[in-house]
Amino acid sequence: MPRNFKLGIISDEIAQDFDIALELVAEYDLDAVELRSVFGKPLHELNKEQLLEIKEKAKNANVNICGLSAPIFKCELALAEANEHLELLKRYINIAKLLDTDLIRGFSFWARKPFDEAKKEIIEQYKKANEILEGTGIKLAVEYDPSVYASTAKKVSLLLDRKNLPNLYALYDPGNNLWALEEELPFPDAYELLKDDLCHIHLKDAIKKDGEVEAVAIGLGEVDFRGLFKRLIKDNYTGYLAVETHYRLKEKLSEDQLMRPGGNDFSEGGYAASKDCLNHLMDLIKSL
């Protein structure tokens, strides 16, 4: 496969057992894992010994840890909750340093009112986050998601100002466009909006029909991954692409599991679905 970009997967999309996740990573010769929950718990609930165990196992498997899929700012915009998540960000910075990674994923608060009314408040919280990140060498990658204020790439682009927020970047997930209520073409439109601020990419796919969204393996849905991969090679993208399977072969993930992924129930059935997803992804890449 072309190695202009590096390929990884979010480990709890495979299993909570990190050894099992690493076995599948080795089978497909992936470069990295992204971490969200391990041993049935989100990273911030693990102790130092558990985190060091994860680090050692990844090192022994010659697998990089490309980022922490944290729930930063997936909360209410109210000051008290926002402050709690700023403290949570500090916890994730410490975890990132311990695990030798420089990327933490974040969001833009649960959407409770029109985006334009919340924009100023969100940016104020981002300024606080930027100050916390200053001098750490760690970046916060803001992901658009249908459940938060920045539900599209366009809205993320309106929140990010790299001149004033140099430690905040964009996380591009074209699959998320299919769950959003707003119409935005996953590629090339969403990519064009974020390419200058882009530091990380998630890969998932889906089919949208009659207002319903069905997650499918990468390459079987509506995202133009063939076009995207060719464009990434042309643009010399050197970051990671992390598979976020986000579907199961036998049962459909619930809305709550999609909004708050992680833990044992979420990972059930993930191994088979991720293997199916990786098979289709590798076939797609080989065909380029």
N, C-alpha and C positions, 0 to 999 in steps of 0.2 A: 504494500500500500504506500501511497505517497507519504513521506515523513516531513513534508513542509510544515505540518502541524502535528501536535502530539495528542494521542488519544487516551482517554481515561473513562472511568465509570464511577458513579456514586455507589459506594460499597453496600449500603443498606437496600439498594434496589436488587441486590443479589441475595444477601443474607445478613443476619445479625452476627453470625459466627464469622469473625474476620478471616480465619483460616480458609473457610469455604469460599469467601469472596476472593481471596488472593489466588486460590486454585483456578477459578474461572478467569481471572485477570491473566494468569500465566498461560492458560490454554489459548487465549486469543492474542497473546503477546502485546498486551496493552502497556502503556507507559506509566500509568498513574491511577490512583484512586482519589476520589473526593470523599470526604467524611461528613456524615450527617448524624447518624446514630450507630452505635456499636454496643454489643452486649445488652441490647434491649433499651439503651438509654441514650438521650442526646449527649453530645460531647461534653457540654458544660456540667453535666451531672456525674461525669466519670472522675475518679481520683487520679492522682499523679502516677501511681503505679500502673493503672490500667492504660493511661495515655502512653506511658513509656513502653508498655507491652506492645501496643499498636505500632509505635514507632520502630521498635526492634523487629517486629514481624515484617513490616513493609521493607525495611532495610535489607533483611535477609533474603527477601524475595526480589530484591533489586527493583522495587516499585516506588516511584515518587508519590508523595502526598501533595496533590496539586491545589488543594484548597479545602476550606471548611464551609460546608453548606449550612451556615448558621441561620437562625430565625430572627436576626437583628431587625428591629422595626416592623416585625409582623405582629403588631399590637395596636392598641388604641393610640390616637394622636394626643390624648390627654397628657398633661405635663407629668403626672406621677408615673404613668406607664412608660412614657418616653424616657424619663430619667432612669427607670429600672433597666431599660434596654441599653442605655449608655453605659451603665455599670456592667451589663451583660457583654457589651462590646469589649470592655477592659478584660473580662474573663477570657473572651475568645482571642484577644491579642496575646495573652499569656500562653494559651494553648497553641496558637500558631507558632510562637517562638519555640516552644518546647518541641513541636513536631516539624520544625524547619520548613514551614510554608509561609507564603507571603500574601495569601488571599483569603478574605472572609466575605461571604455572600451576605447581602442585606436587602431590605425591601423599602416600602414607603407608606406603611401604616394601613390598617383596615379602612377601606373606603366607606365613609359614613355620610358624606355630603359631596357636592360637586367639587371636582378637582381644583378648579380655579379658586374656590373659597379656601381650600386647604394648602395650596401651593406655598404661600409665604411661611406658614407654620412649619411645613415639612423642611423647607430650606434652612430655617433657623435651627432645627434639630440636626440637619446635615452639617451645619457649621460647627456645632458642638462635637459631632463625631469626627470631623476633620481635625479638630484641635487635639482630640484624644489620640488620633492616629499619627499625628505629627512626630517625625523623628523615629518612628518604629520600623520603617521600611515595609509596612504592611498596608495593603490597599483594601478598601471596602468596595465590592462589586455590586452595584444596585441592579436587581433583577425586576423586570416588569412581570406582573402576575395579575390575573383577573380579579383577585380578591382584594387588592390594595389600590391606593390612589393612582399610582403609575401603572395602569393596566396595559399600556402599549409602549412601544419604543418611542413614539412621539412624546409621550408624557415624561418618560425618563430623560429624554433630551432637553425638555423644558426645565427639569430640576437640576441637571448637572451643569456646573460652570467650572471647568477645570482651572481657570485662572484663580478663582476664589475658593475652590474646593479641590485642591490638587491631589488629595488622597482618596477621592471618590471616583470610581470608574463605572462603566456600563457592563452588565452581563447580558449577553444576547441569547435569547431562547426562542427561536422561531416557532416552536411548537406551542408556546403559550399564546401566540396570536390566535390560534384556533379556538381557544377557550374564552377569549375576550369578547365582550359584547360589541365593542367598536370594530369596524372593518379596517384592518391594516394588513397588507400583503406581507407574509412572513419574510419572503425574499423575492425581489431585492429591496423592497421599500423599507422594512424594519432595519435591515442591515445597513442601508445607506444612512439612516438616521443616527446610528450608533457607532459606525466604523471608526470614527476619529477618537472616540472615548472608550473603545472596546478593549477589555482585558481578558475576557473569559467567555466560553460558549457552552451552553447545555444543549444536548440533542435529545429530542423526543418528537413523536409524530402522531397525527390523529386525522380522523375524517369527520367533517362537520356536515350533518344532514338533518334537515327539518328542525333546526334549532338544537339538536342533540349532538354531542361530541363523543366520539369513540376513539380511544387511544389505540394505536396500532404500532407495529414494528417500524423502525426507521426505514424510510423508502417506500412504505406501503400506503402512506397517507398523502396529505395535500401540500406538505412543505417541499419545495423544490431543492432537495438536498444535493442533487447532481449539480445544479447551477451554483449552489452555495459553495460546495467543495472546490469547484473549478475557480470560483472567484477568490476563495481564501488562498489557493495556490498562487493565483495571479497577483494578489495583494501581499503575498509573502507573510501571511499570518503565522506567527511563531508561538502563539499561546496554546492552551489546551482546549480540546473539545471533550466534554464529559458527558457520557451517555446517562440519561435520566429516564430509565425504561418507562415507568409510570403506567404500566398496564399489567394485567395478569391473564394467563391463558384460560383459566376456568371460571374465575369470579371477577367482577368489576370492582375496582377500588371505589370506596365511598367518597362523597364530596368532602367529608371531614378529613379522610386520609389524603386526598389530593391537596387540601389546604394546609394540613399539618402533617406532612409525611414523616415517618420515622417510627421506630419501635418494632416489637415482635409481630404484632398483627399486620402492620404494613408490609413487612418483609416476607410474610407467608406467600409462597408461590412465586417469589421474585426470581429465584434461581432459573427456573424453566423459562420464564418470560424474558429474562435478560439474555439467556443463551439464544433464544429465538431472535431477539432484537439484534444481538451481535452478529448472528449468522447473516441476517439481511443487510446489516450495515457493511460487513466485510464484502459481501457480494456486490453491493453498490459501489464501494470504493475500488474494487478490482475492475469494475466495468468502465471506469473513467478513462 
